[in-house]
Amino acid sequence: MTIKDIRLFGDPVLTKKADEVTTFDKEIELLVKDLTETMLEAPGVGLAAPQLGVSLRVFTYCVELDKPGHLINPVLELSENRQDGEEGCLSIPGMSFNTDRSYGVIARGKNMYGEDVVIEGSELLARCIQHETDHLDGVLFVDRLDVETRKIAMKSIREAEWFGLDKPIVKISPHETFGLSI
């Protein structure tokens, strides 16, 4: 397990739909462990694989203290009830804005061993699951803001000291990785 660099707003990997996981092996287990360790160190309540530069449908979350979890290939069922609340993102550090989300969610997917998983949650857990699933679809929370709030958010992002920093240098392994990690 290793703490990885988190990709920042502007990195193209954050705006592309991630690939479904089809093979559940040691590389997926390692990815989940790296995501979890990086998320907890950041600290954050969720982290998706694209935020580490890995375009796979995997995310981790930790809404309840000391109870991290993960979900692979999520499919969401959203409640009609809505919630509005502060939301931030590790890829847009130091900023949060009111974001409209469904109040409840039922998320179906797999764990790192390929076993079926169902997660039901409301409030912060529902917000987290929706936020991380958006990452897997190439959507950032600022894309969900109303027009005026989005203008304010984009201005804040452009003025942030981290905005426009050089992208990390990515070295391609000469060994087969099957596209799972770099």
C-alpha positions in Angstrom: 0.0 0.0 0.0 1.2 3.5 -0.9 -0.1 7.0 -0.4 -0.5 8.4 -4.0 -0.7 11.9 -5.4 -4.3 13.0 -6.0 -5.0 14.4 -9.4 -6.2 18.0 -9.4 -8.9 19.9 -11.3 -7.8 20.2 -15.0 -6.3 16.8 -15.2 -8.0 15.1 -18.2 -8.4 11.7 -16.3 -11.0 13.5 -14.1 -13.3 14.2 -17.0 -13.4 10.8 -18.7 -15.8 7.9 -18.0 -13.9 5.1 -16.2 -13.8 1.5 -17.4 -15.7 -1.2 -15.7 -13.7 -3.7 -13.7 -13.9 -7.1 -15.2 -11.0 -8.9 -13.4 -10.9 -9.1 -9.6 -7.3 -9.9 -8.8 -4.4 -8.8 -6.6 -4.1 -5.6 -8.6 -7.6 -4.6 -7.7 -7.0 -5.4 -4.1 -3.9 -3.2 -4.2 -5.8 -0.4 -5.8 -8.5 -0.5 -3.1 -5.8 -0.4 -0.4 -4.0 2.5 -2.1 -7.2 4.4 -2.5 -8.2 3.8 1.2 -4.8 4.8 2.5 -4.6 7.9 0.4 -8.2 8.9 1.3 -7.5 8.5 5.0 -4.2 10.4 4.8 -5.7 13.3 2.8 -8.1 13.3 4.9 -11.3 12.8 3.0 -14.6 10.8 3.1 -14.2 9.4 -0.3 -11.8 8.9 -3.2 -12.3 7.5 -6.7 -9.7 5.6 -8.8 -9.6 8.4 -11.5 -8.4 10.8 -8.8 -5.2 8.6 -8.6 -5.0 8.5 -12.4 -6.5 5.0 -12.7 -9.5 5.0 -15.1 -11.4 2.1 -13.4 -14.9 2.2 -11.7 -13.6 1.8 -8.1 -14.0 4.1 -5.1 -13.5 4.1 -1.4 -15.4 5.9 1.3 -15.2 6.4 5.0 -18.2 8.3 6.4 -18.3 6.6 9.8 -15.1 6.8 11.8 -12.8 3.9 11.3 -15.2 2.1 9.0 -13.8 2.5 5.5 -15.5 0.7 2.6 -15.2 0.4 -1.1 -17.4 -0.2 -4.1 -16.6 -1.4 -7.6 -18.8 -0.9 -10.7 -21.5 0.9 -8.8 -25.1 1.2 -10.0 -27.2 3.7 -8.1 -30.9 4.0 -7.2 -31.6 7.5 -5.9 -34.4 8.7 -3.7 -36.7 11.4 -4.9 -36.1 13.4 -1.7 -33.4 16.0 -2.1 -30.7 17.5 0.2 -28.7 20.6 -0.2 -25.4 20.9 1.6 -21.7 21.8 1.6 -19.6 19.5 -0.7 -15.9 19.6 -1.4 -13.5 17.4 -3.3 -9.9 16.3 -2.8 -9.3 17.2 -6.5 -10.4 20.7 -5.8 -8.6 21.3 -2.5 -9.7 23.9 0.0 -13.1 24.7 -1.6 -16.7 23.7 -0.8 -20.0 24.8 -2.2 -23.7 24.0 -1.6 -24.6 21.1 -3.9 -28.0 19.5 -4.5 -28.1 15.7 -4.2 -30.6 13.0 -3.5 -31.1 12.4 0.2 -30.9 8.6 -0.1 -29.2 6.0 -2.2 -29.1 2.3 -2.8 -25.8 1.4 -4.4 -25.2 -2.0 -5.9 -21.8 -3.2 -7.1 -18.9 -5.5 -6.2 -16.2 -5.7 -3.5 -12.5 -6.3 -4.4 -13.1 -10.0 -4.4 -15.9 -9.8 -7.0 -18.7 -10.5 -4.5 -22.0 -8.6 -4.7 -22.4 -5.7 -2.4 -25.4 -3.4 -1.6 -25.0 -0.2 0.4 -28.0 1.8 1.6 -27.4 5.3 3.0 -28.8 8.8 3.5 -27.4 12.2 4.1 -23.6 12.2 4.1 -23.2 8.6 3.0 -25.6 9.2 0.1 -23.8 12.4 -0.8 -20.4 10.6 -0.8 -21.6 7.7 -2.9 -23.1 10.0 -5.5 -20.0 12.2 -5.5 -17.6 9.3 -6.0 -19.8 7.7 -8.6 -19.9 11.0 -10.5 -16.0 10.8 -10.6 -16.3 7.4 -12.3 -18.5 9.1 -14.9 -16.1 12.0 -15.5 -18.3 14.5 -13.6 -17.0 16.8 -10.9 -19.3 18.3 -8.2 -18.8 21.8 -9.7 -20.5 20.5 -12.8 -23.7 20.0 -10.7 -23.7 23.6 -9.3 -26.3 26.1 -10.3 -25.1 28.7 -12.9 -24.2 31.5 -10.4 -22.5 29.2 -7.9 -20.6 27.5 -10.7 -19.3 30.9 -11.8 -18.1 31.7 -8.3 -16.5 28.2 -8.0 -14.7 28.5 -11.3 -13.3 31.9 -10.4 -12.1 30.5 -7.0 -10.5 27.6 -8.8 -8.6 29.9 -11.3 -7.4 32.0 -8.4 -6.2 29.0 -6.3 -2.5 28.6 -5.8 -2.6 25.0 -6.9 -4.4 25.7 -10.2 -2.3 25.2 -13.3 0.5 23.4 -11.5 2.4 21.0 -13.6 0.7 17.7 -14.0 2.6 14.7 -12.5 5.0 13.0 -14.7 3.6 9.6 -15.6 6.0 6.8 -16.4 4.7 3.8 -18.2 5.8 0.5 -16.8 7.6 -1.8 -19.2 5.8 -4.7 -17.5 2.3 -5.8 -18.2 -0.2 -4.0 -15.9 -3.3 -4.7 -17.9 -4.1 -1.0 -17.7 -5.0 -1.3 -14.0 -2.4 1.1 -12.5 0.6 3.2 -13.4 
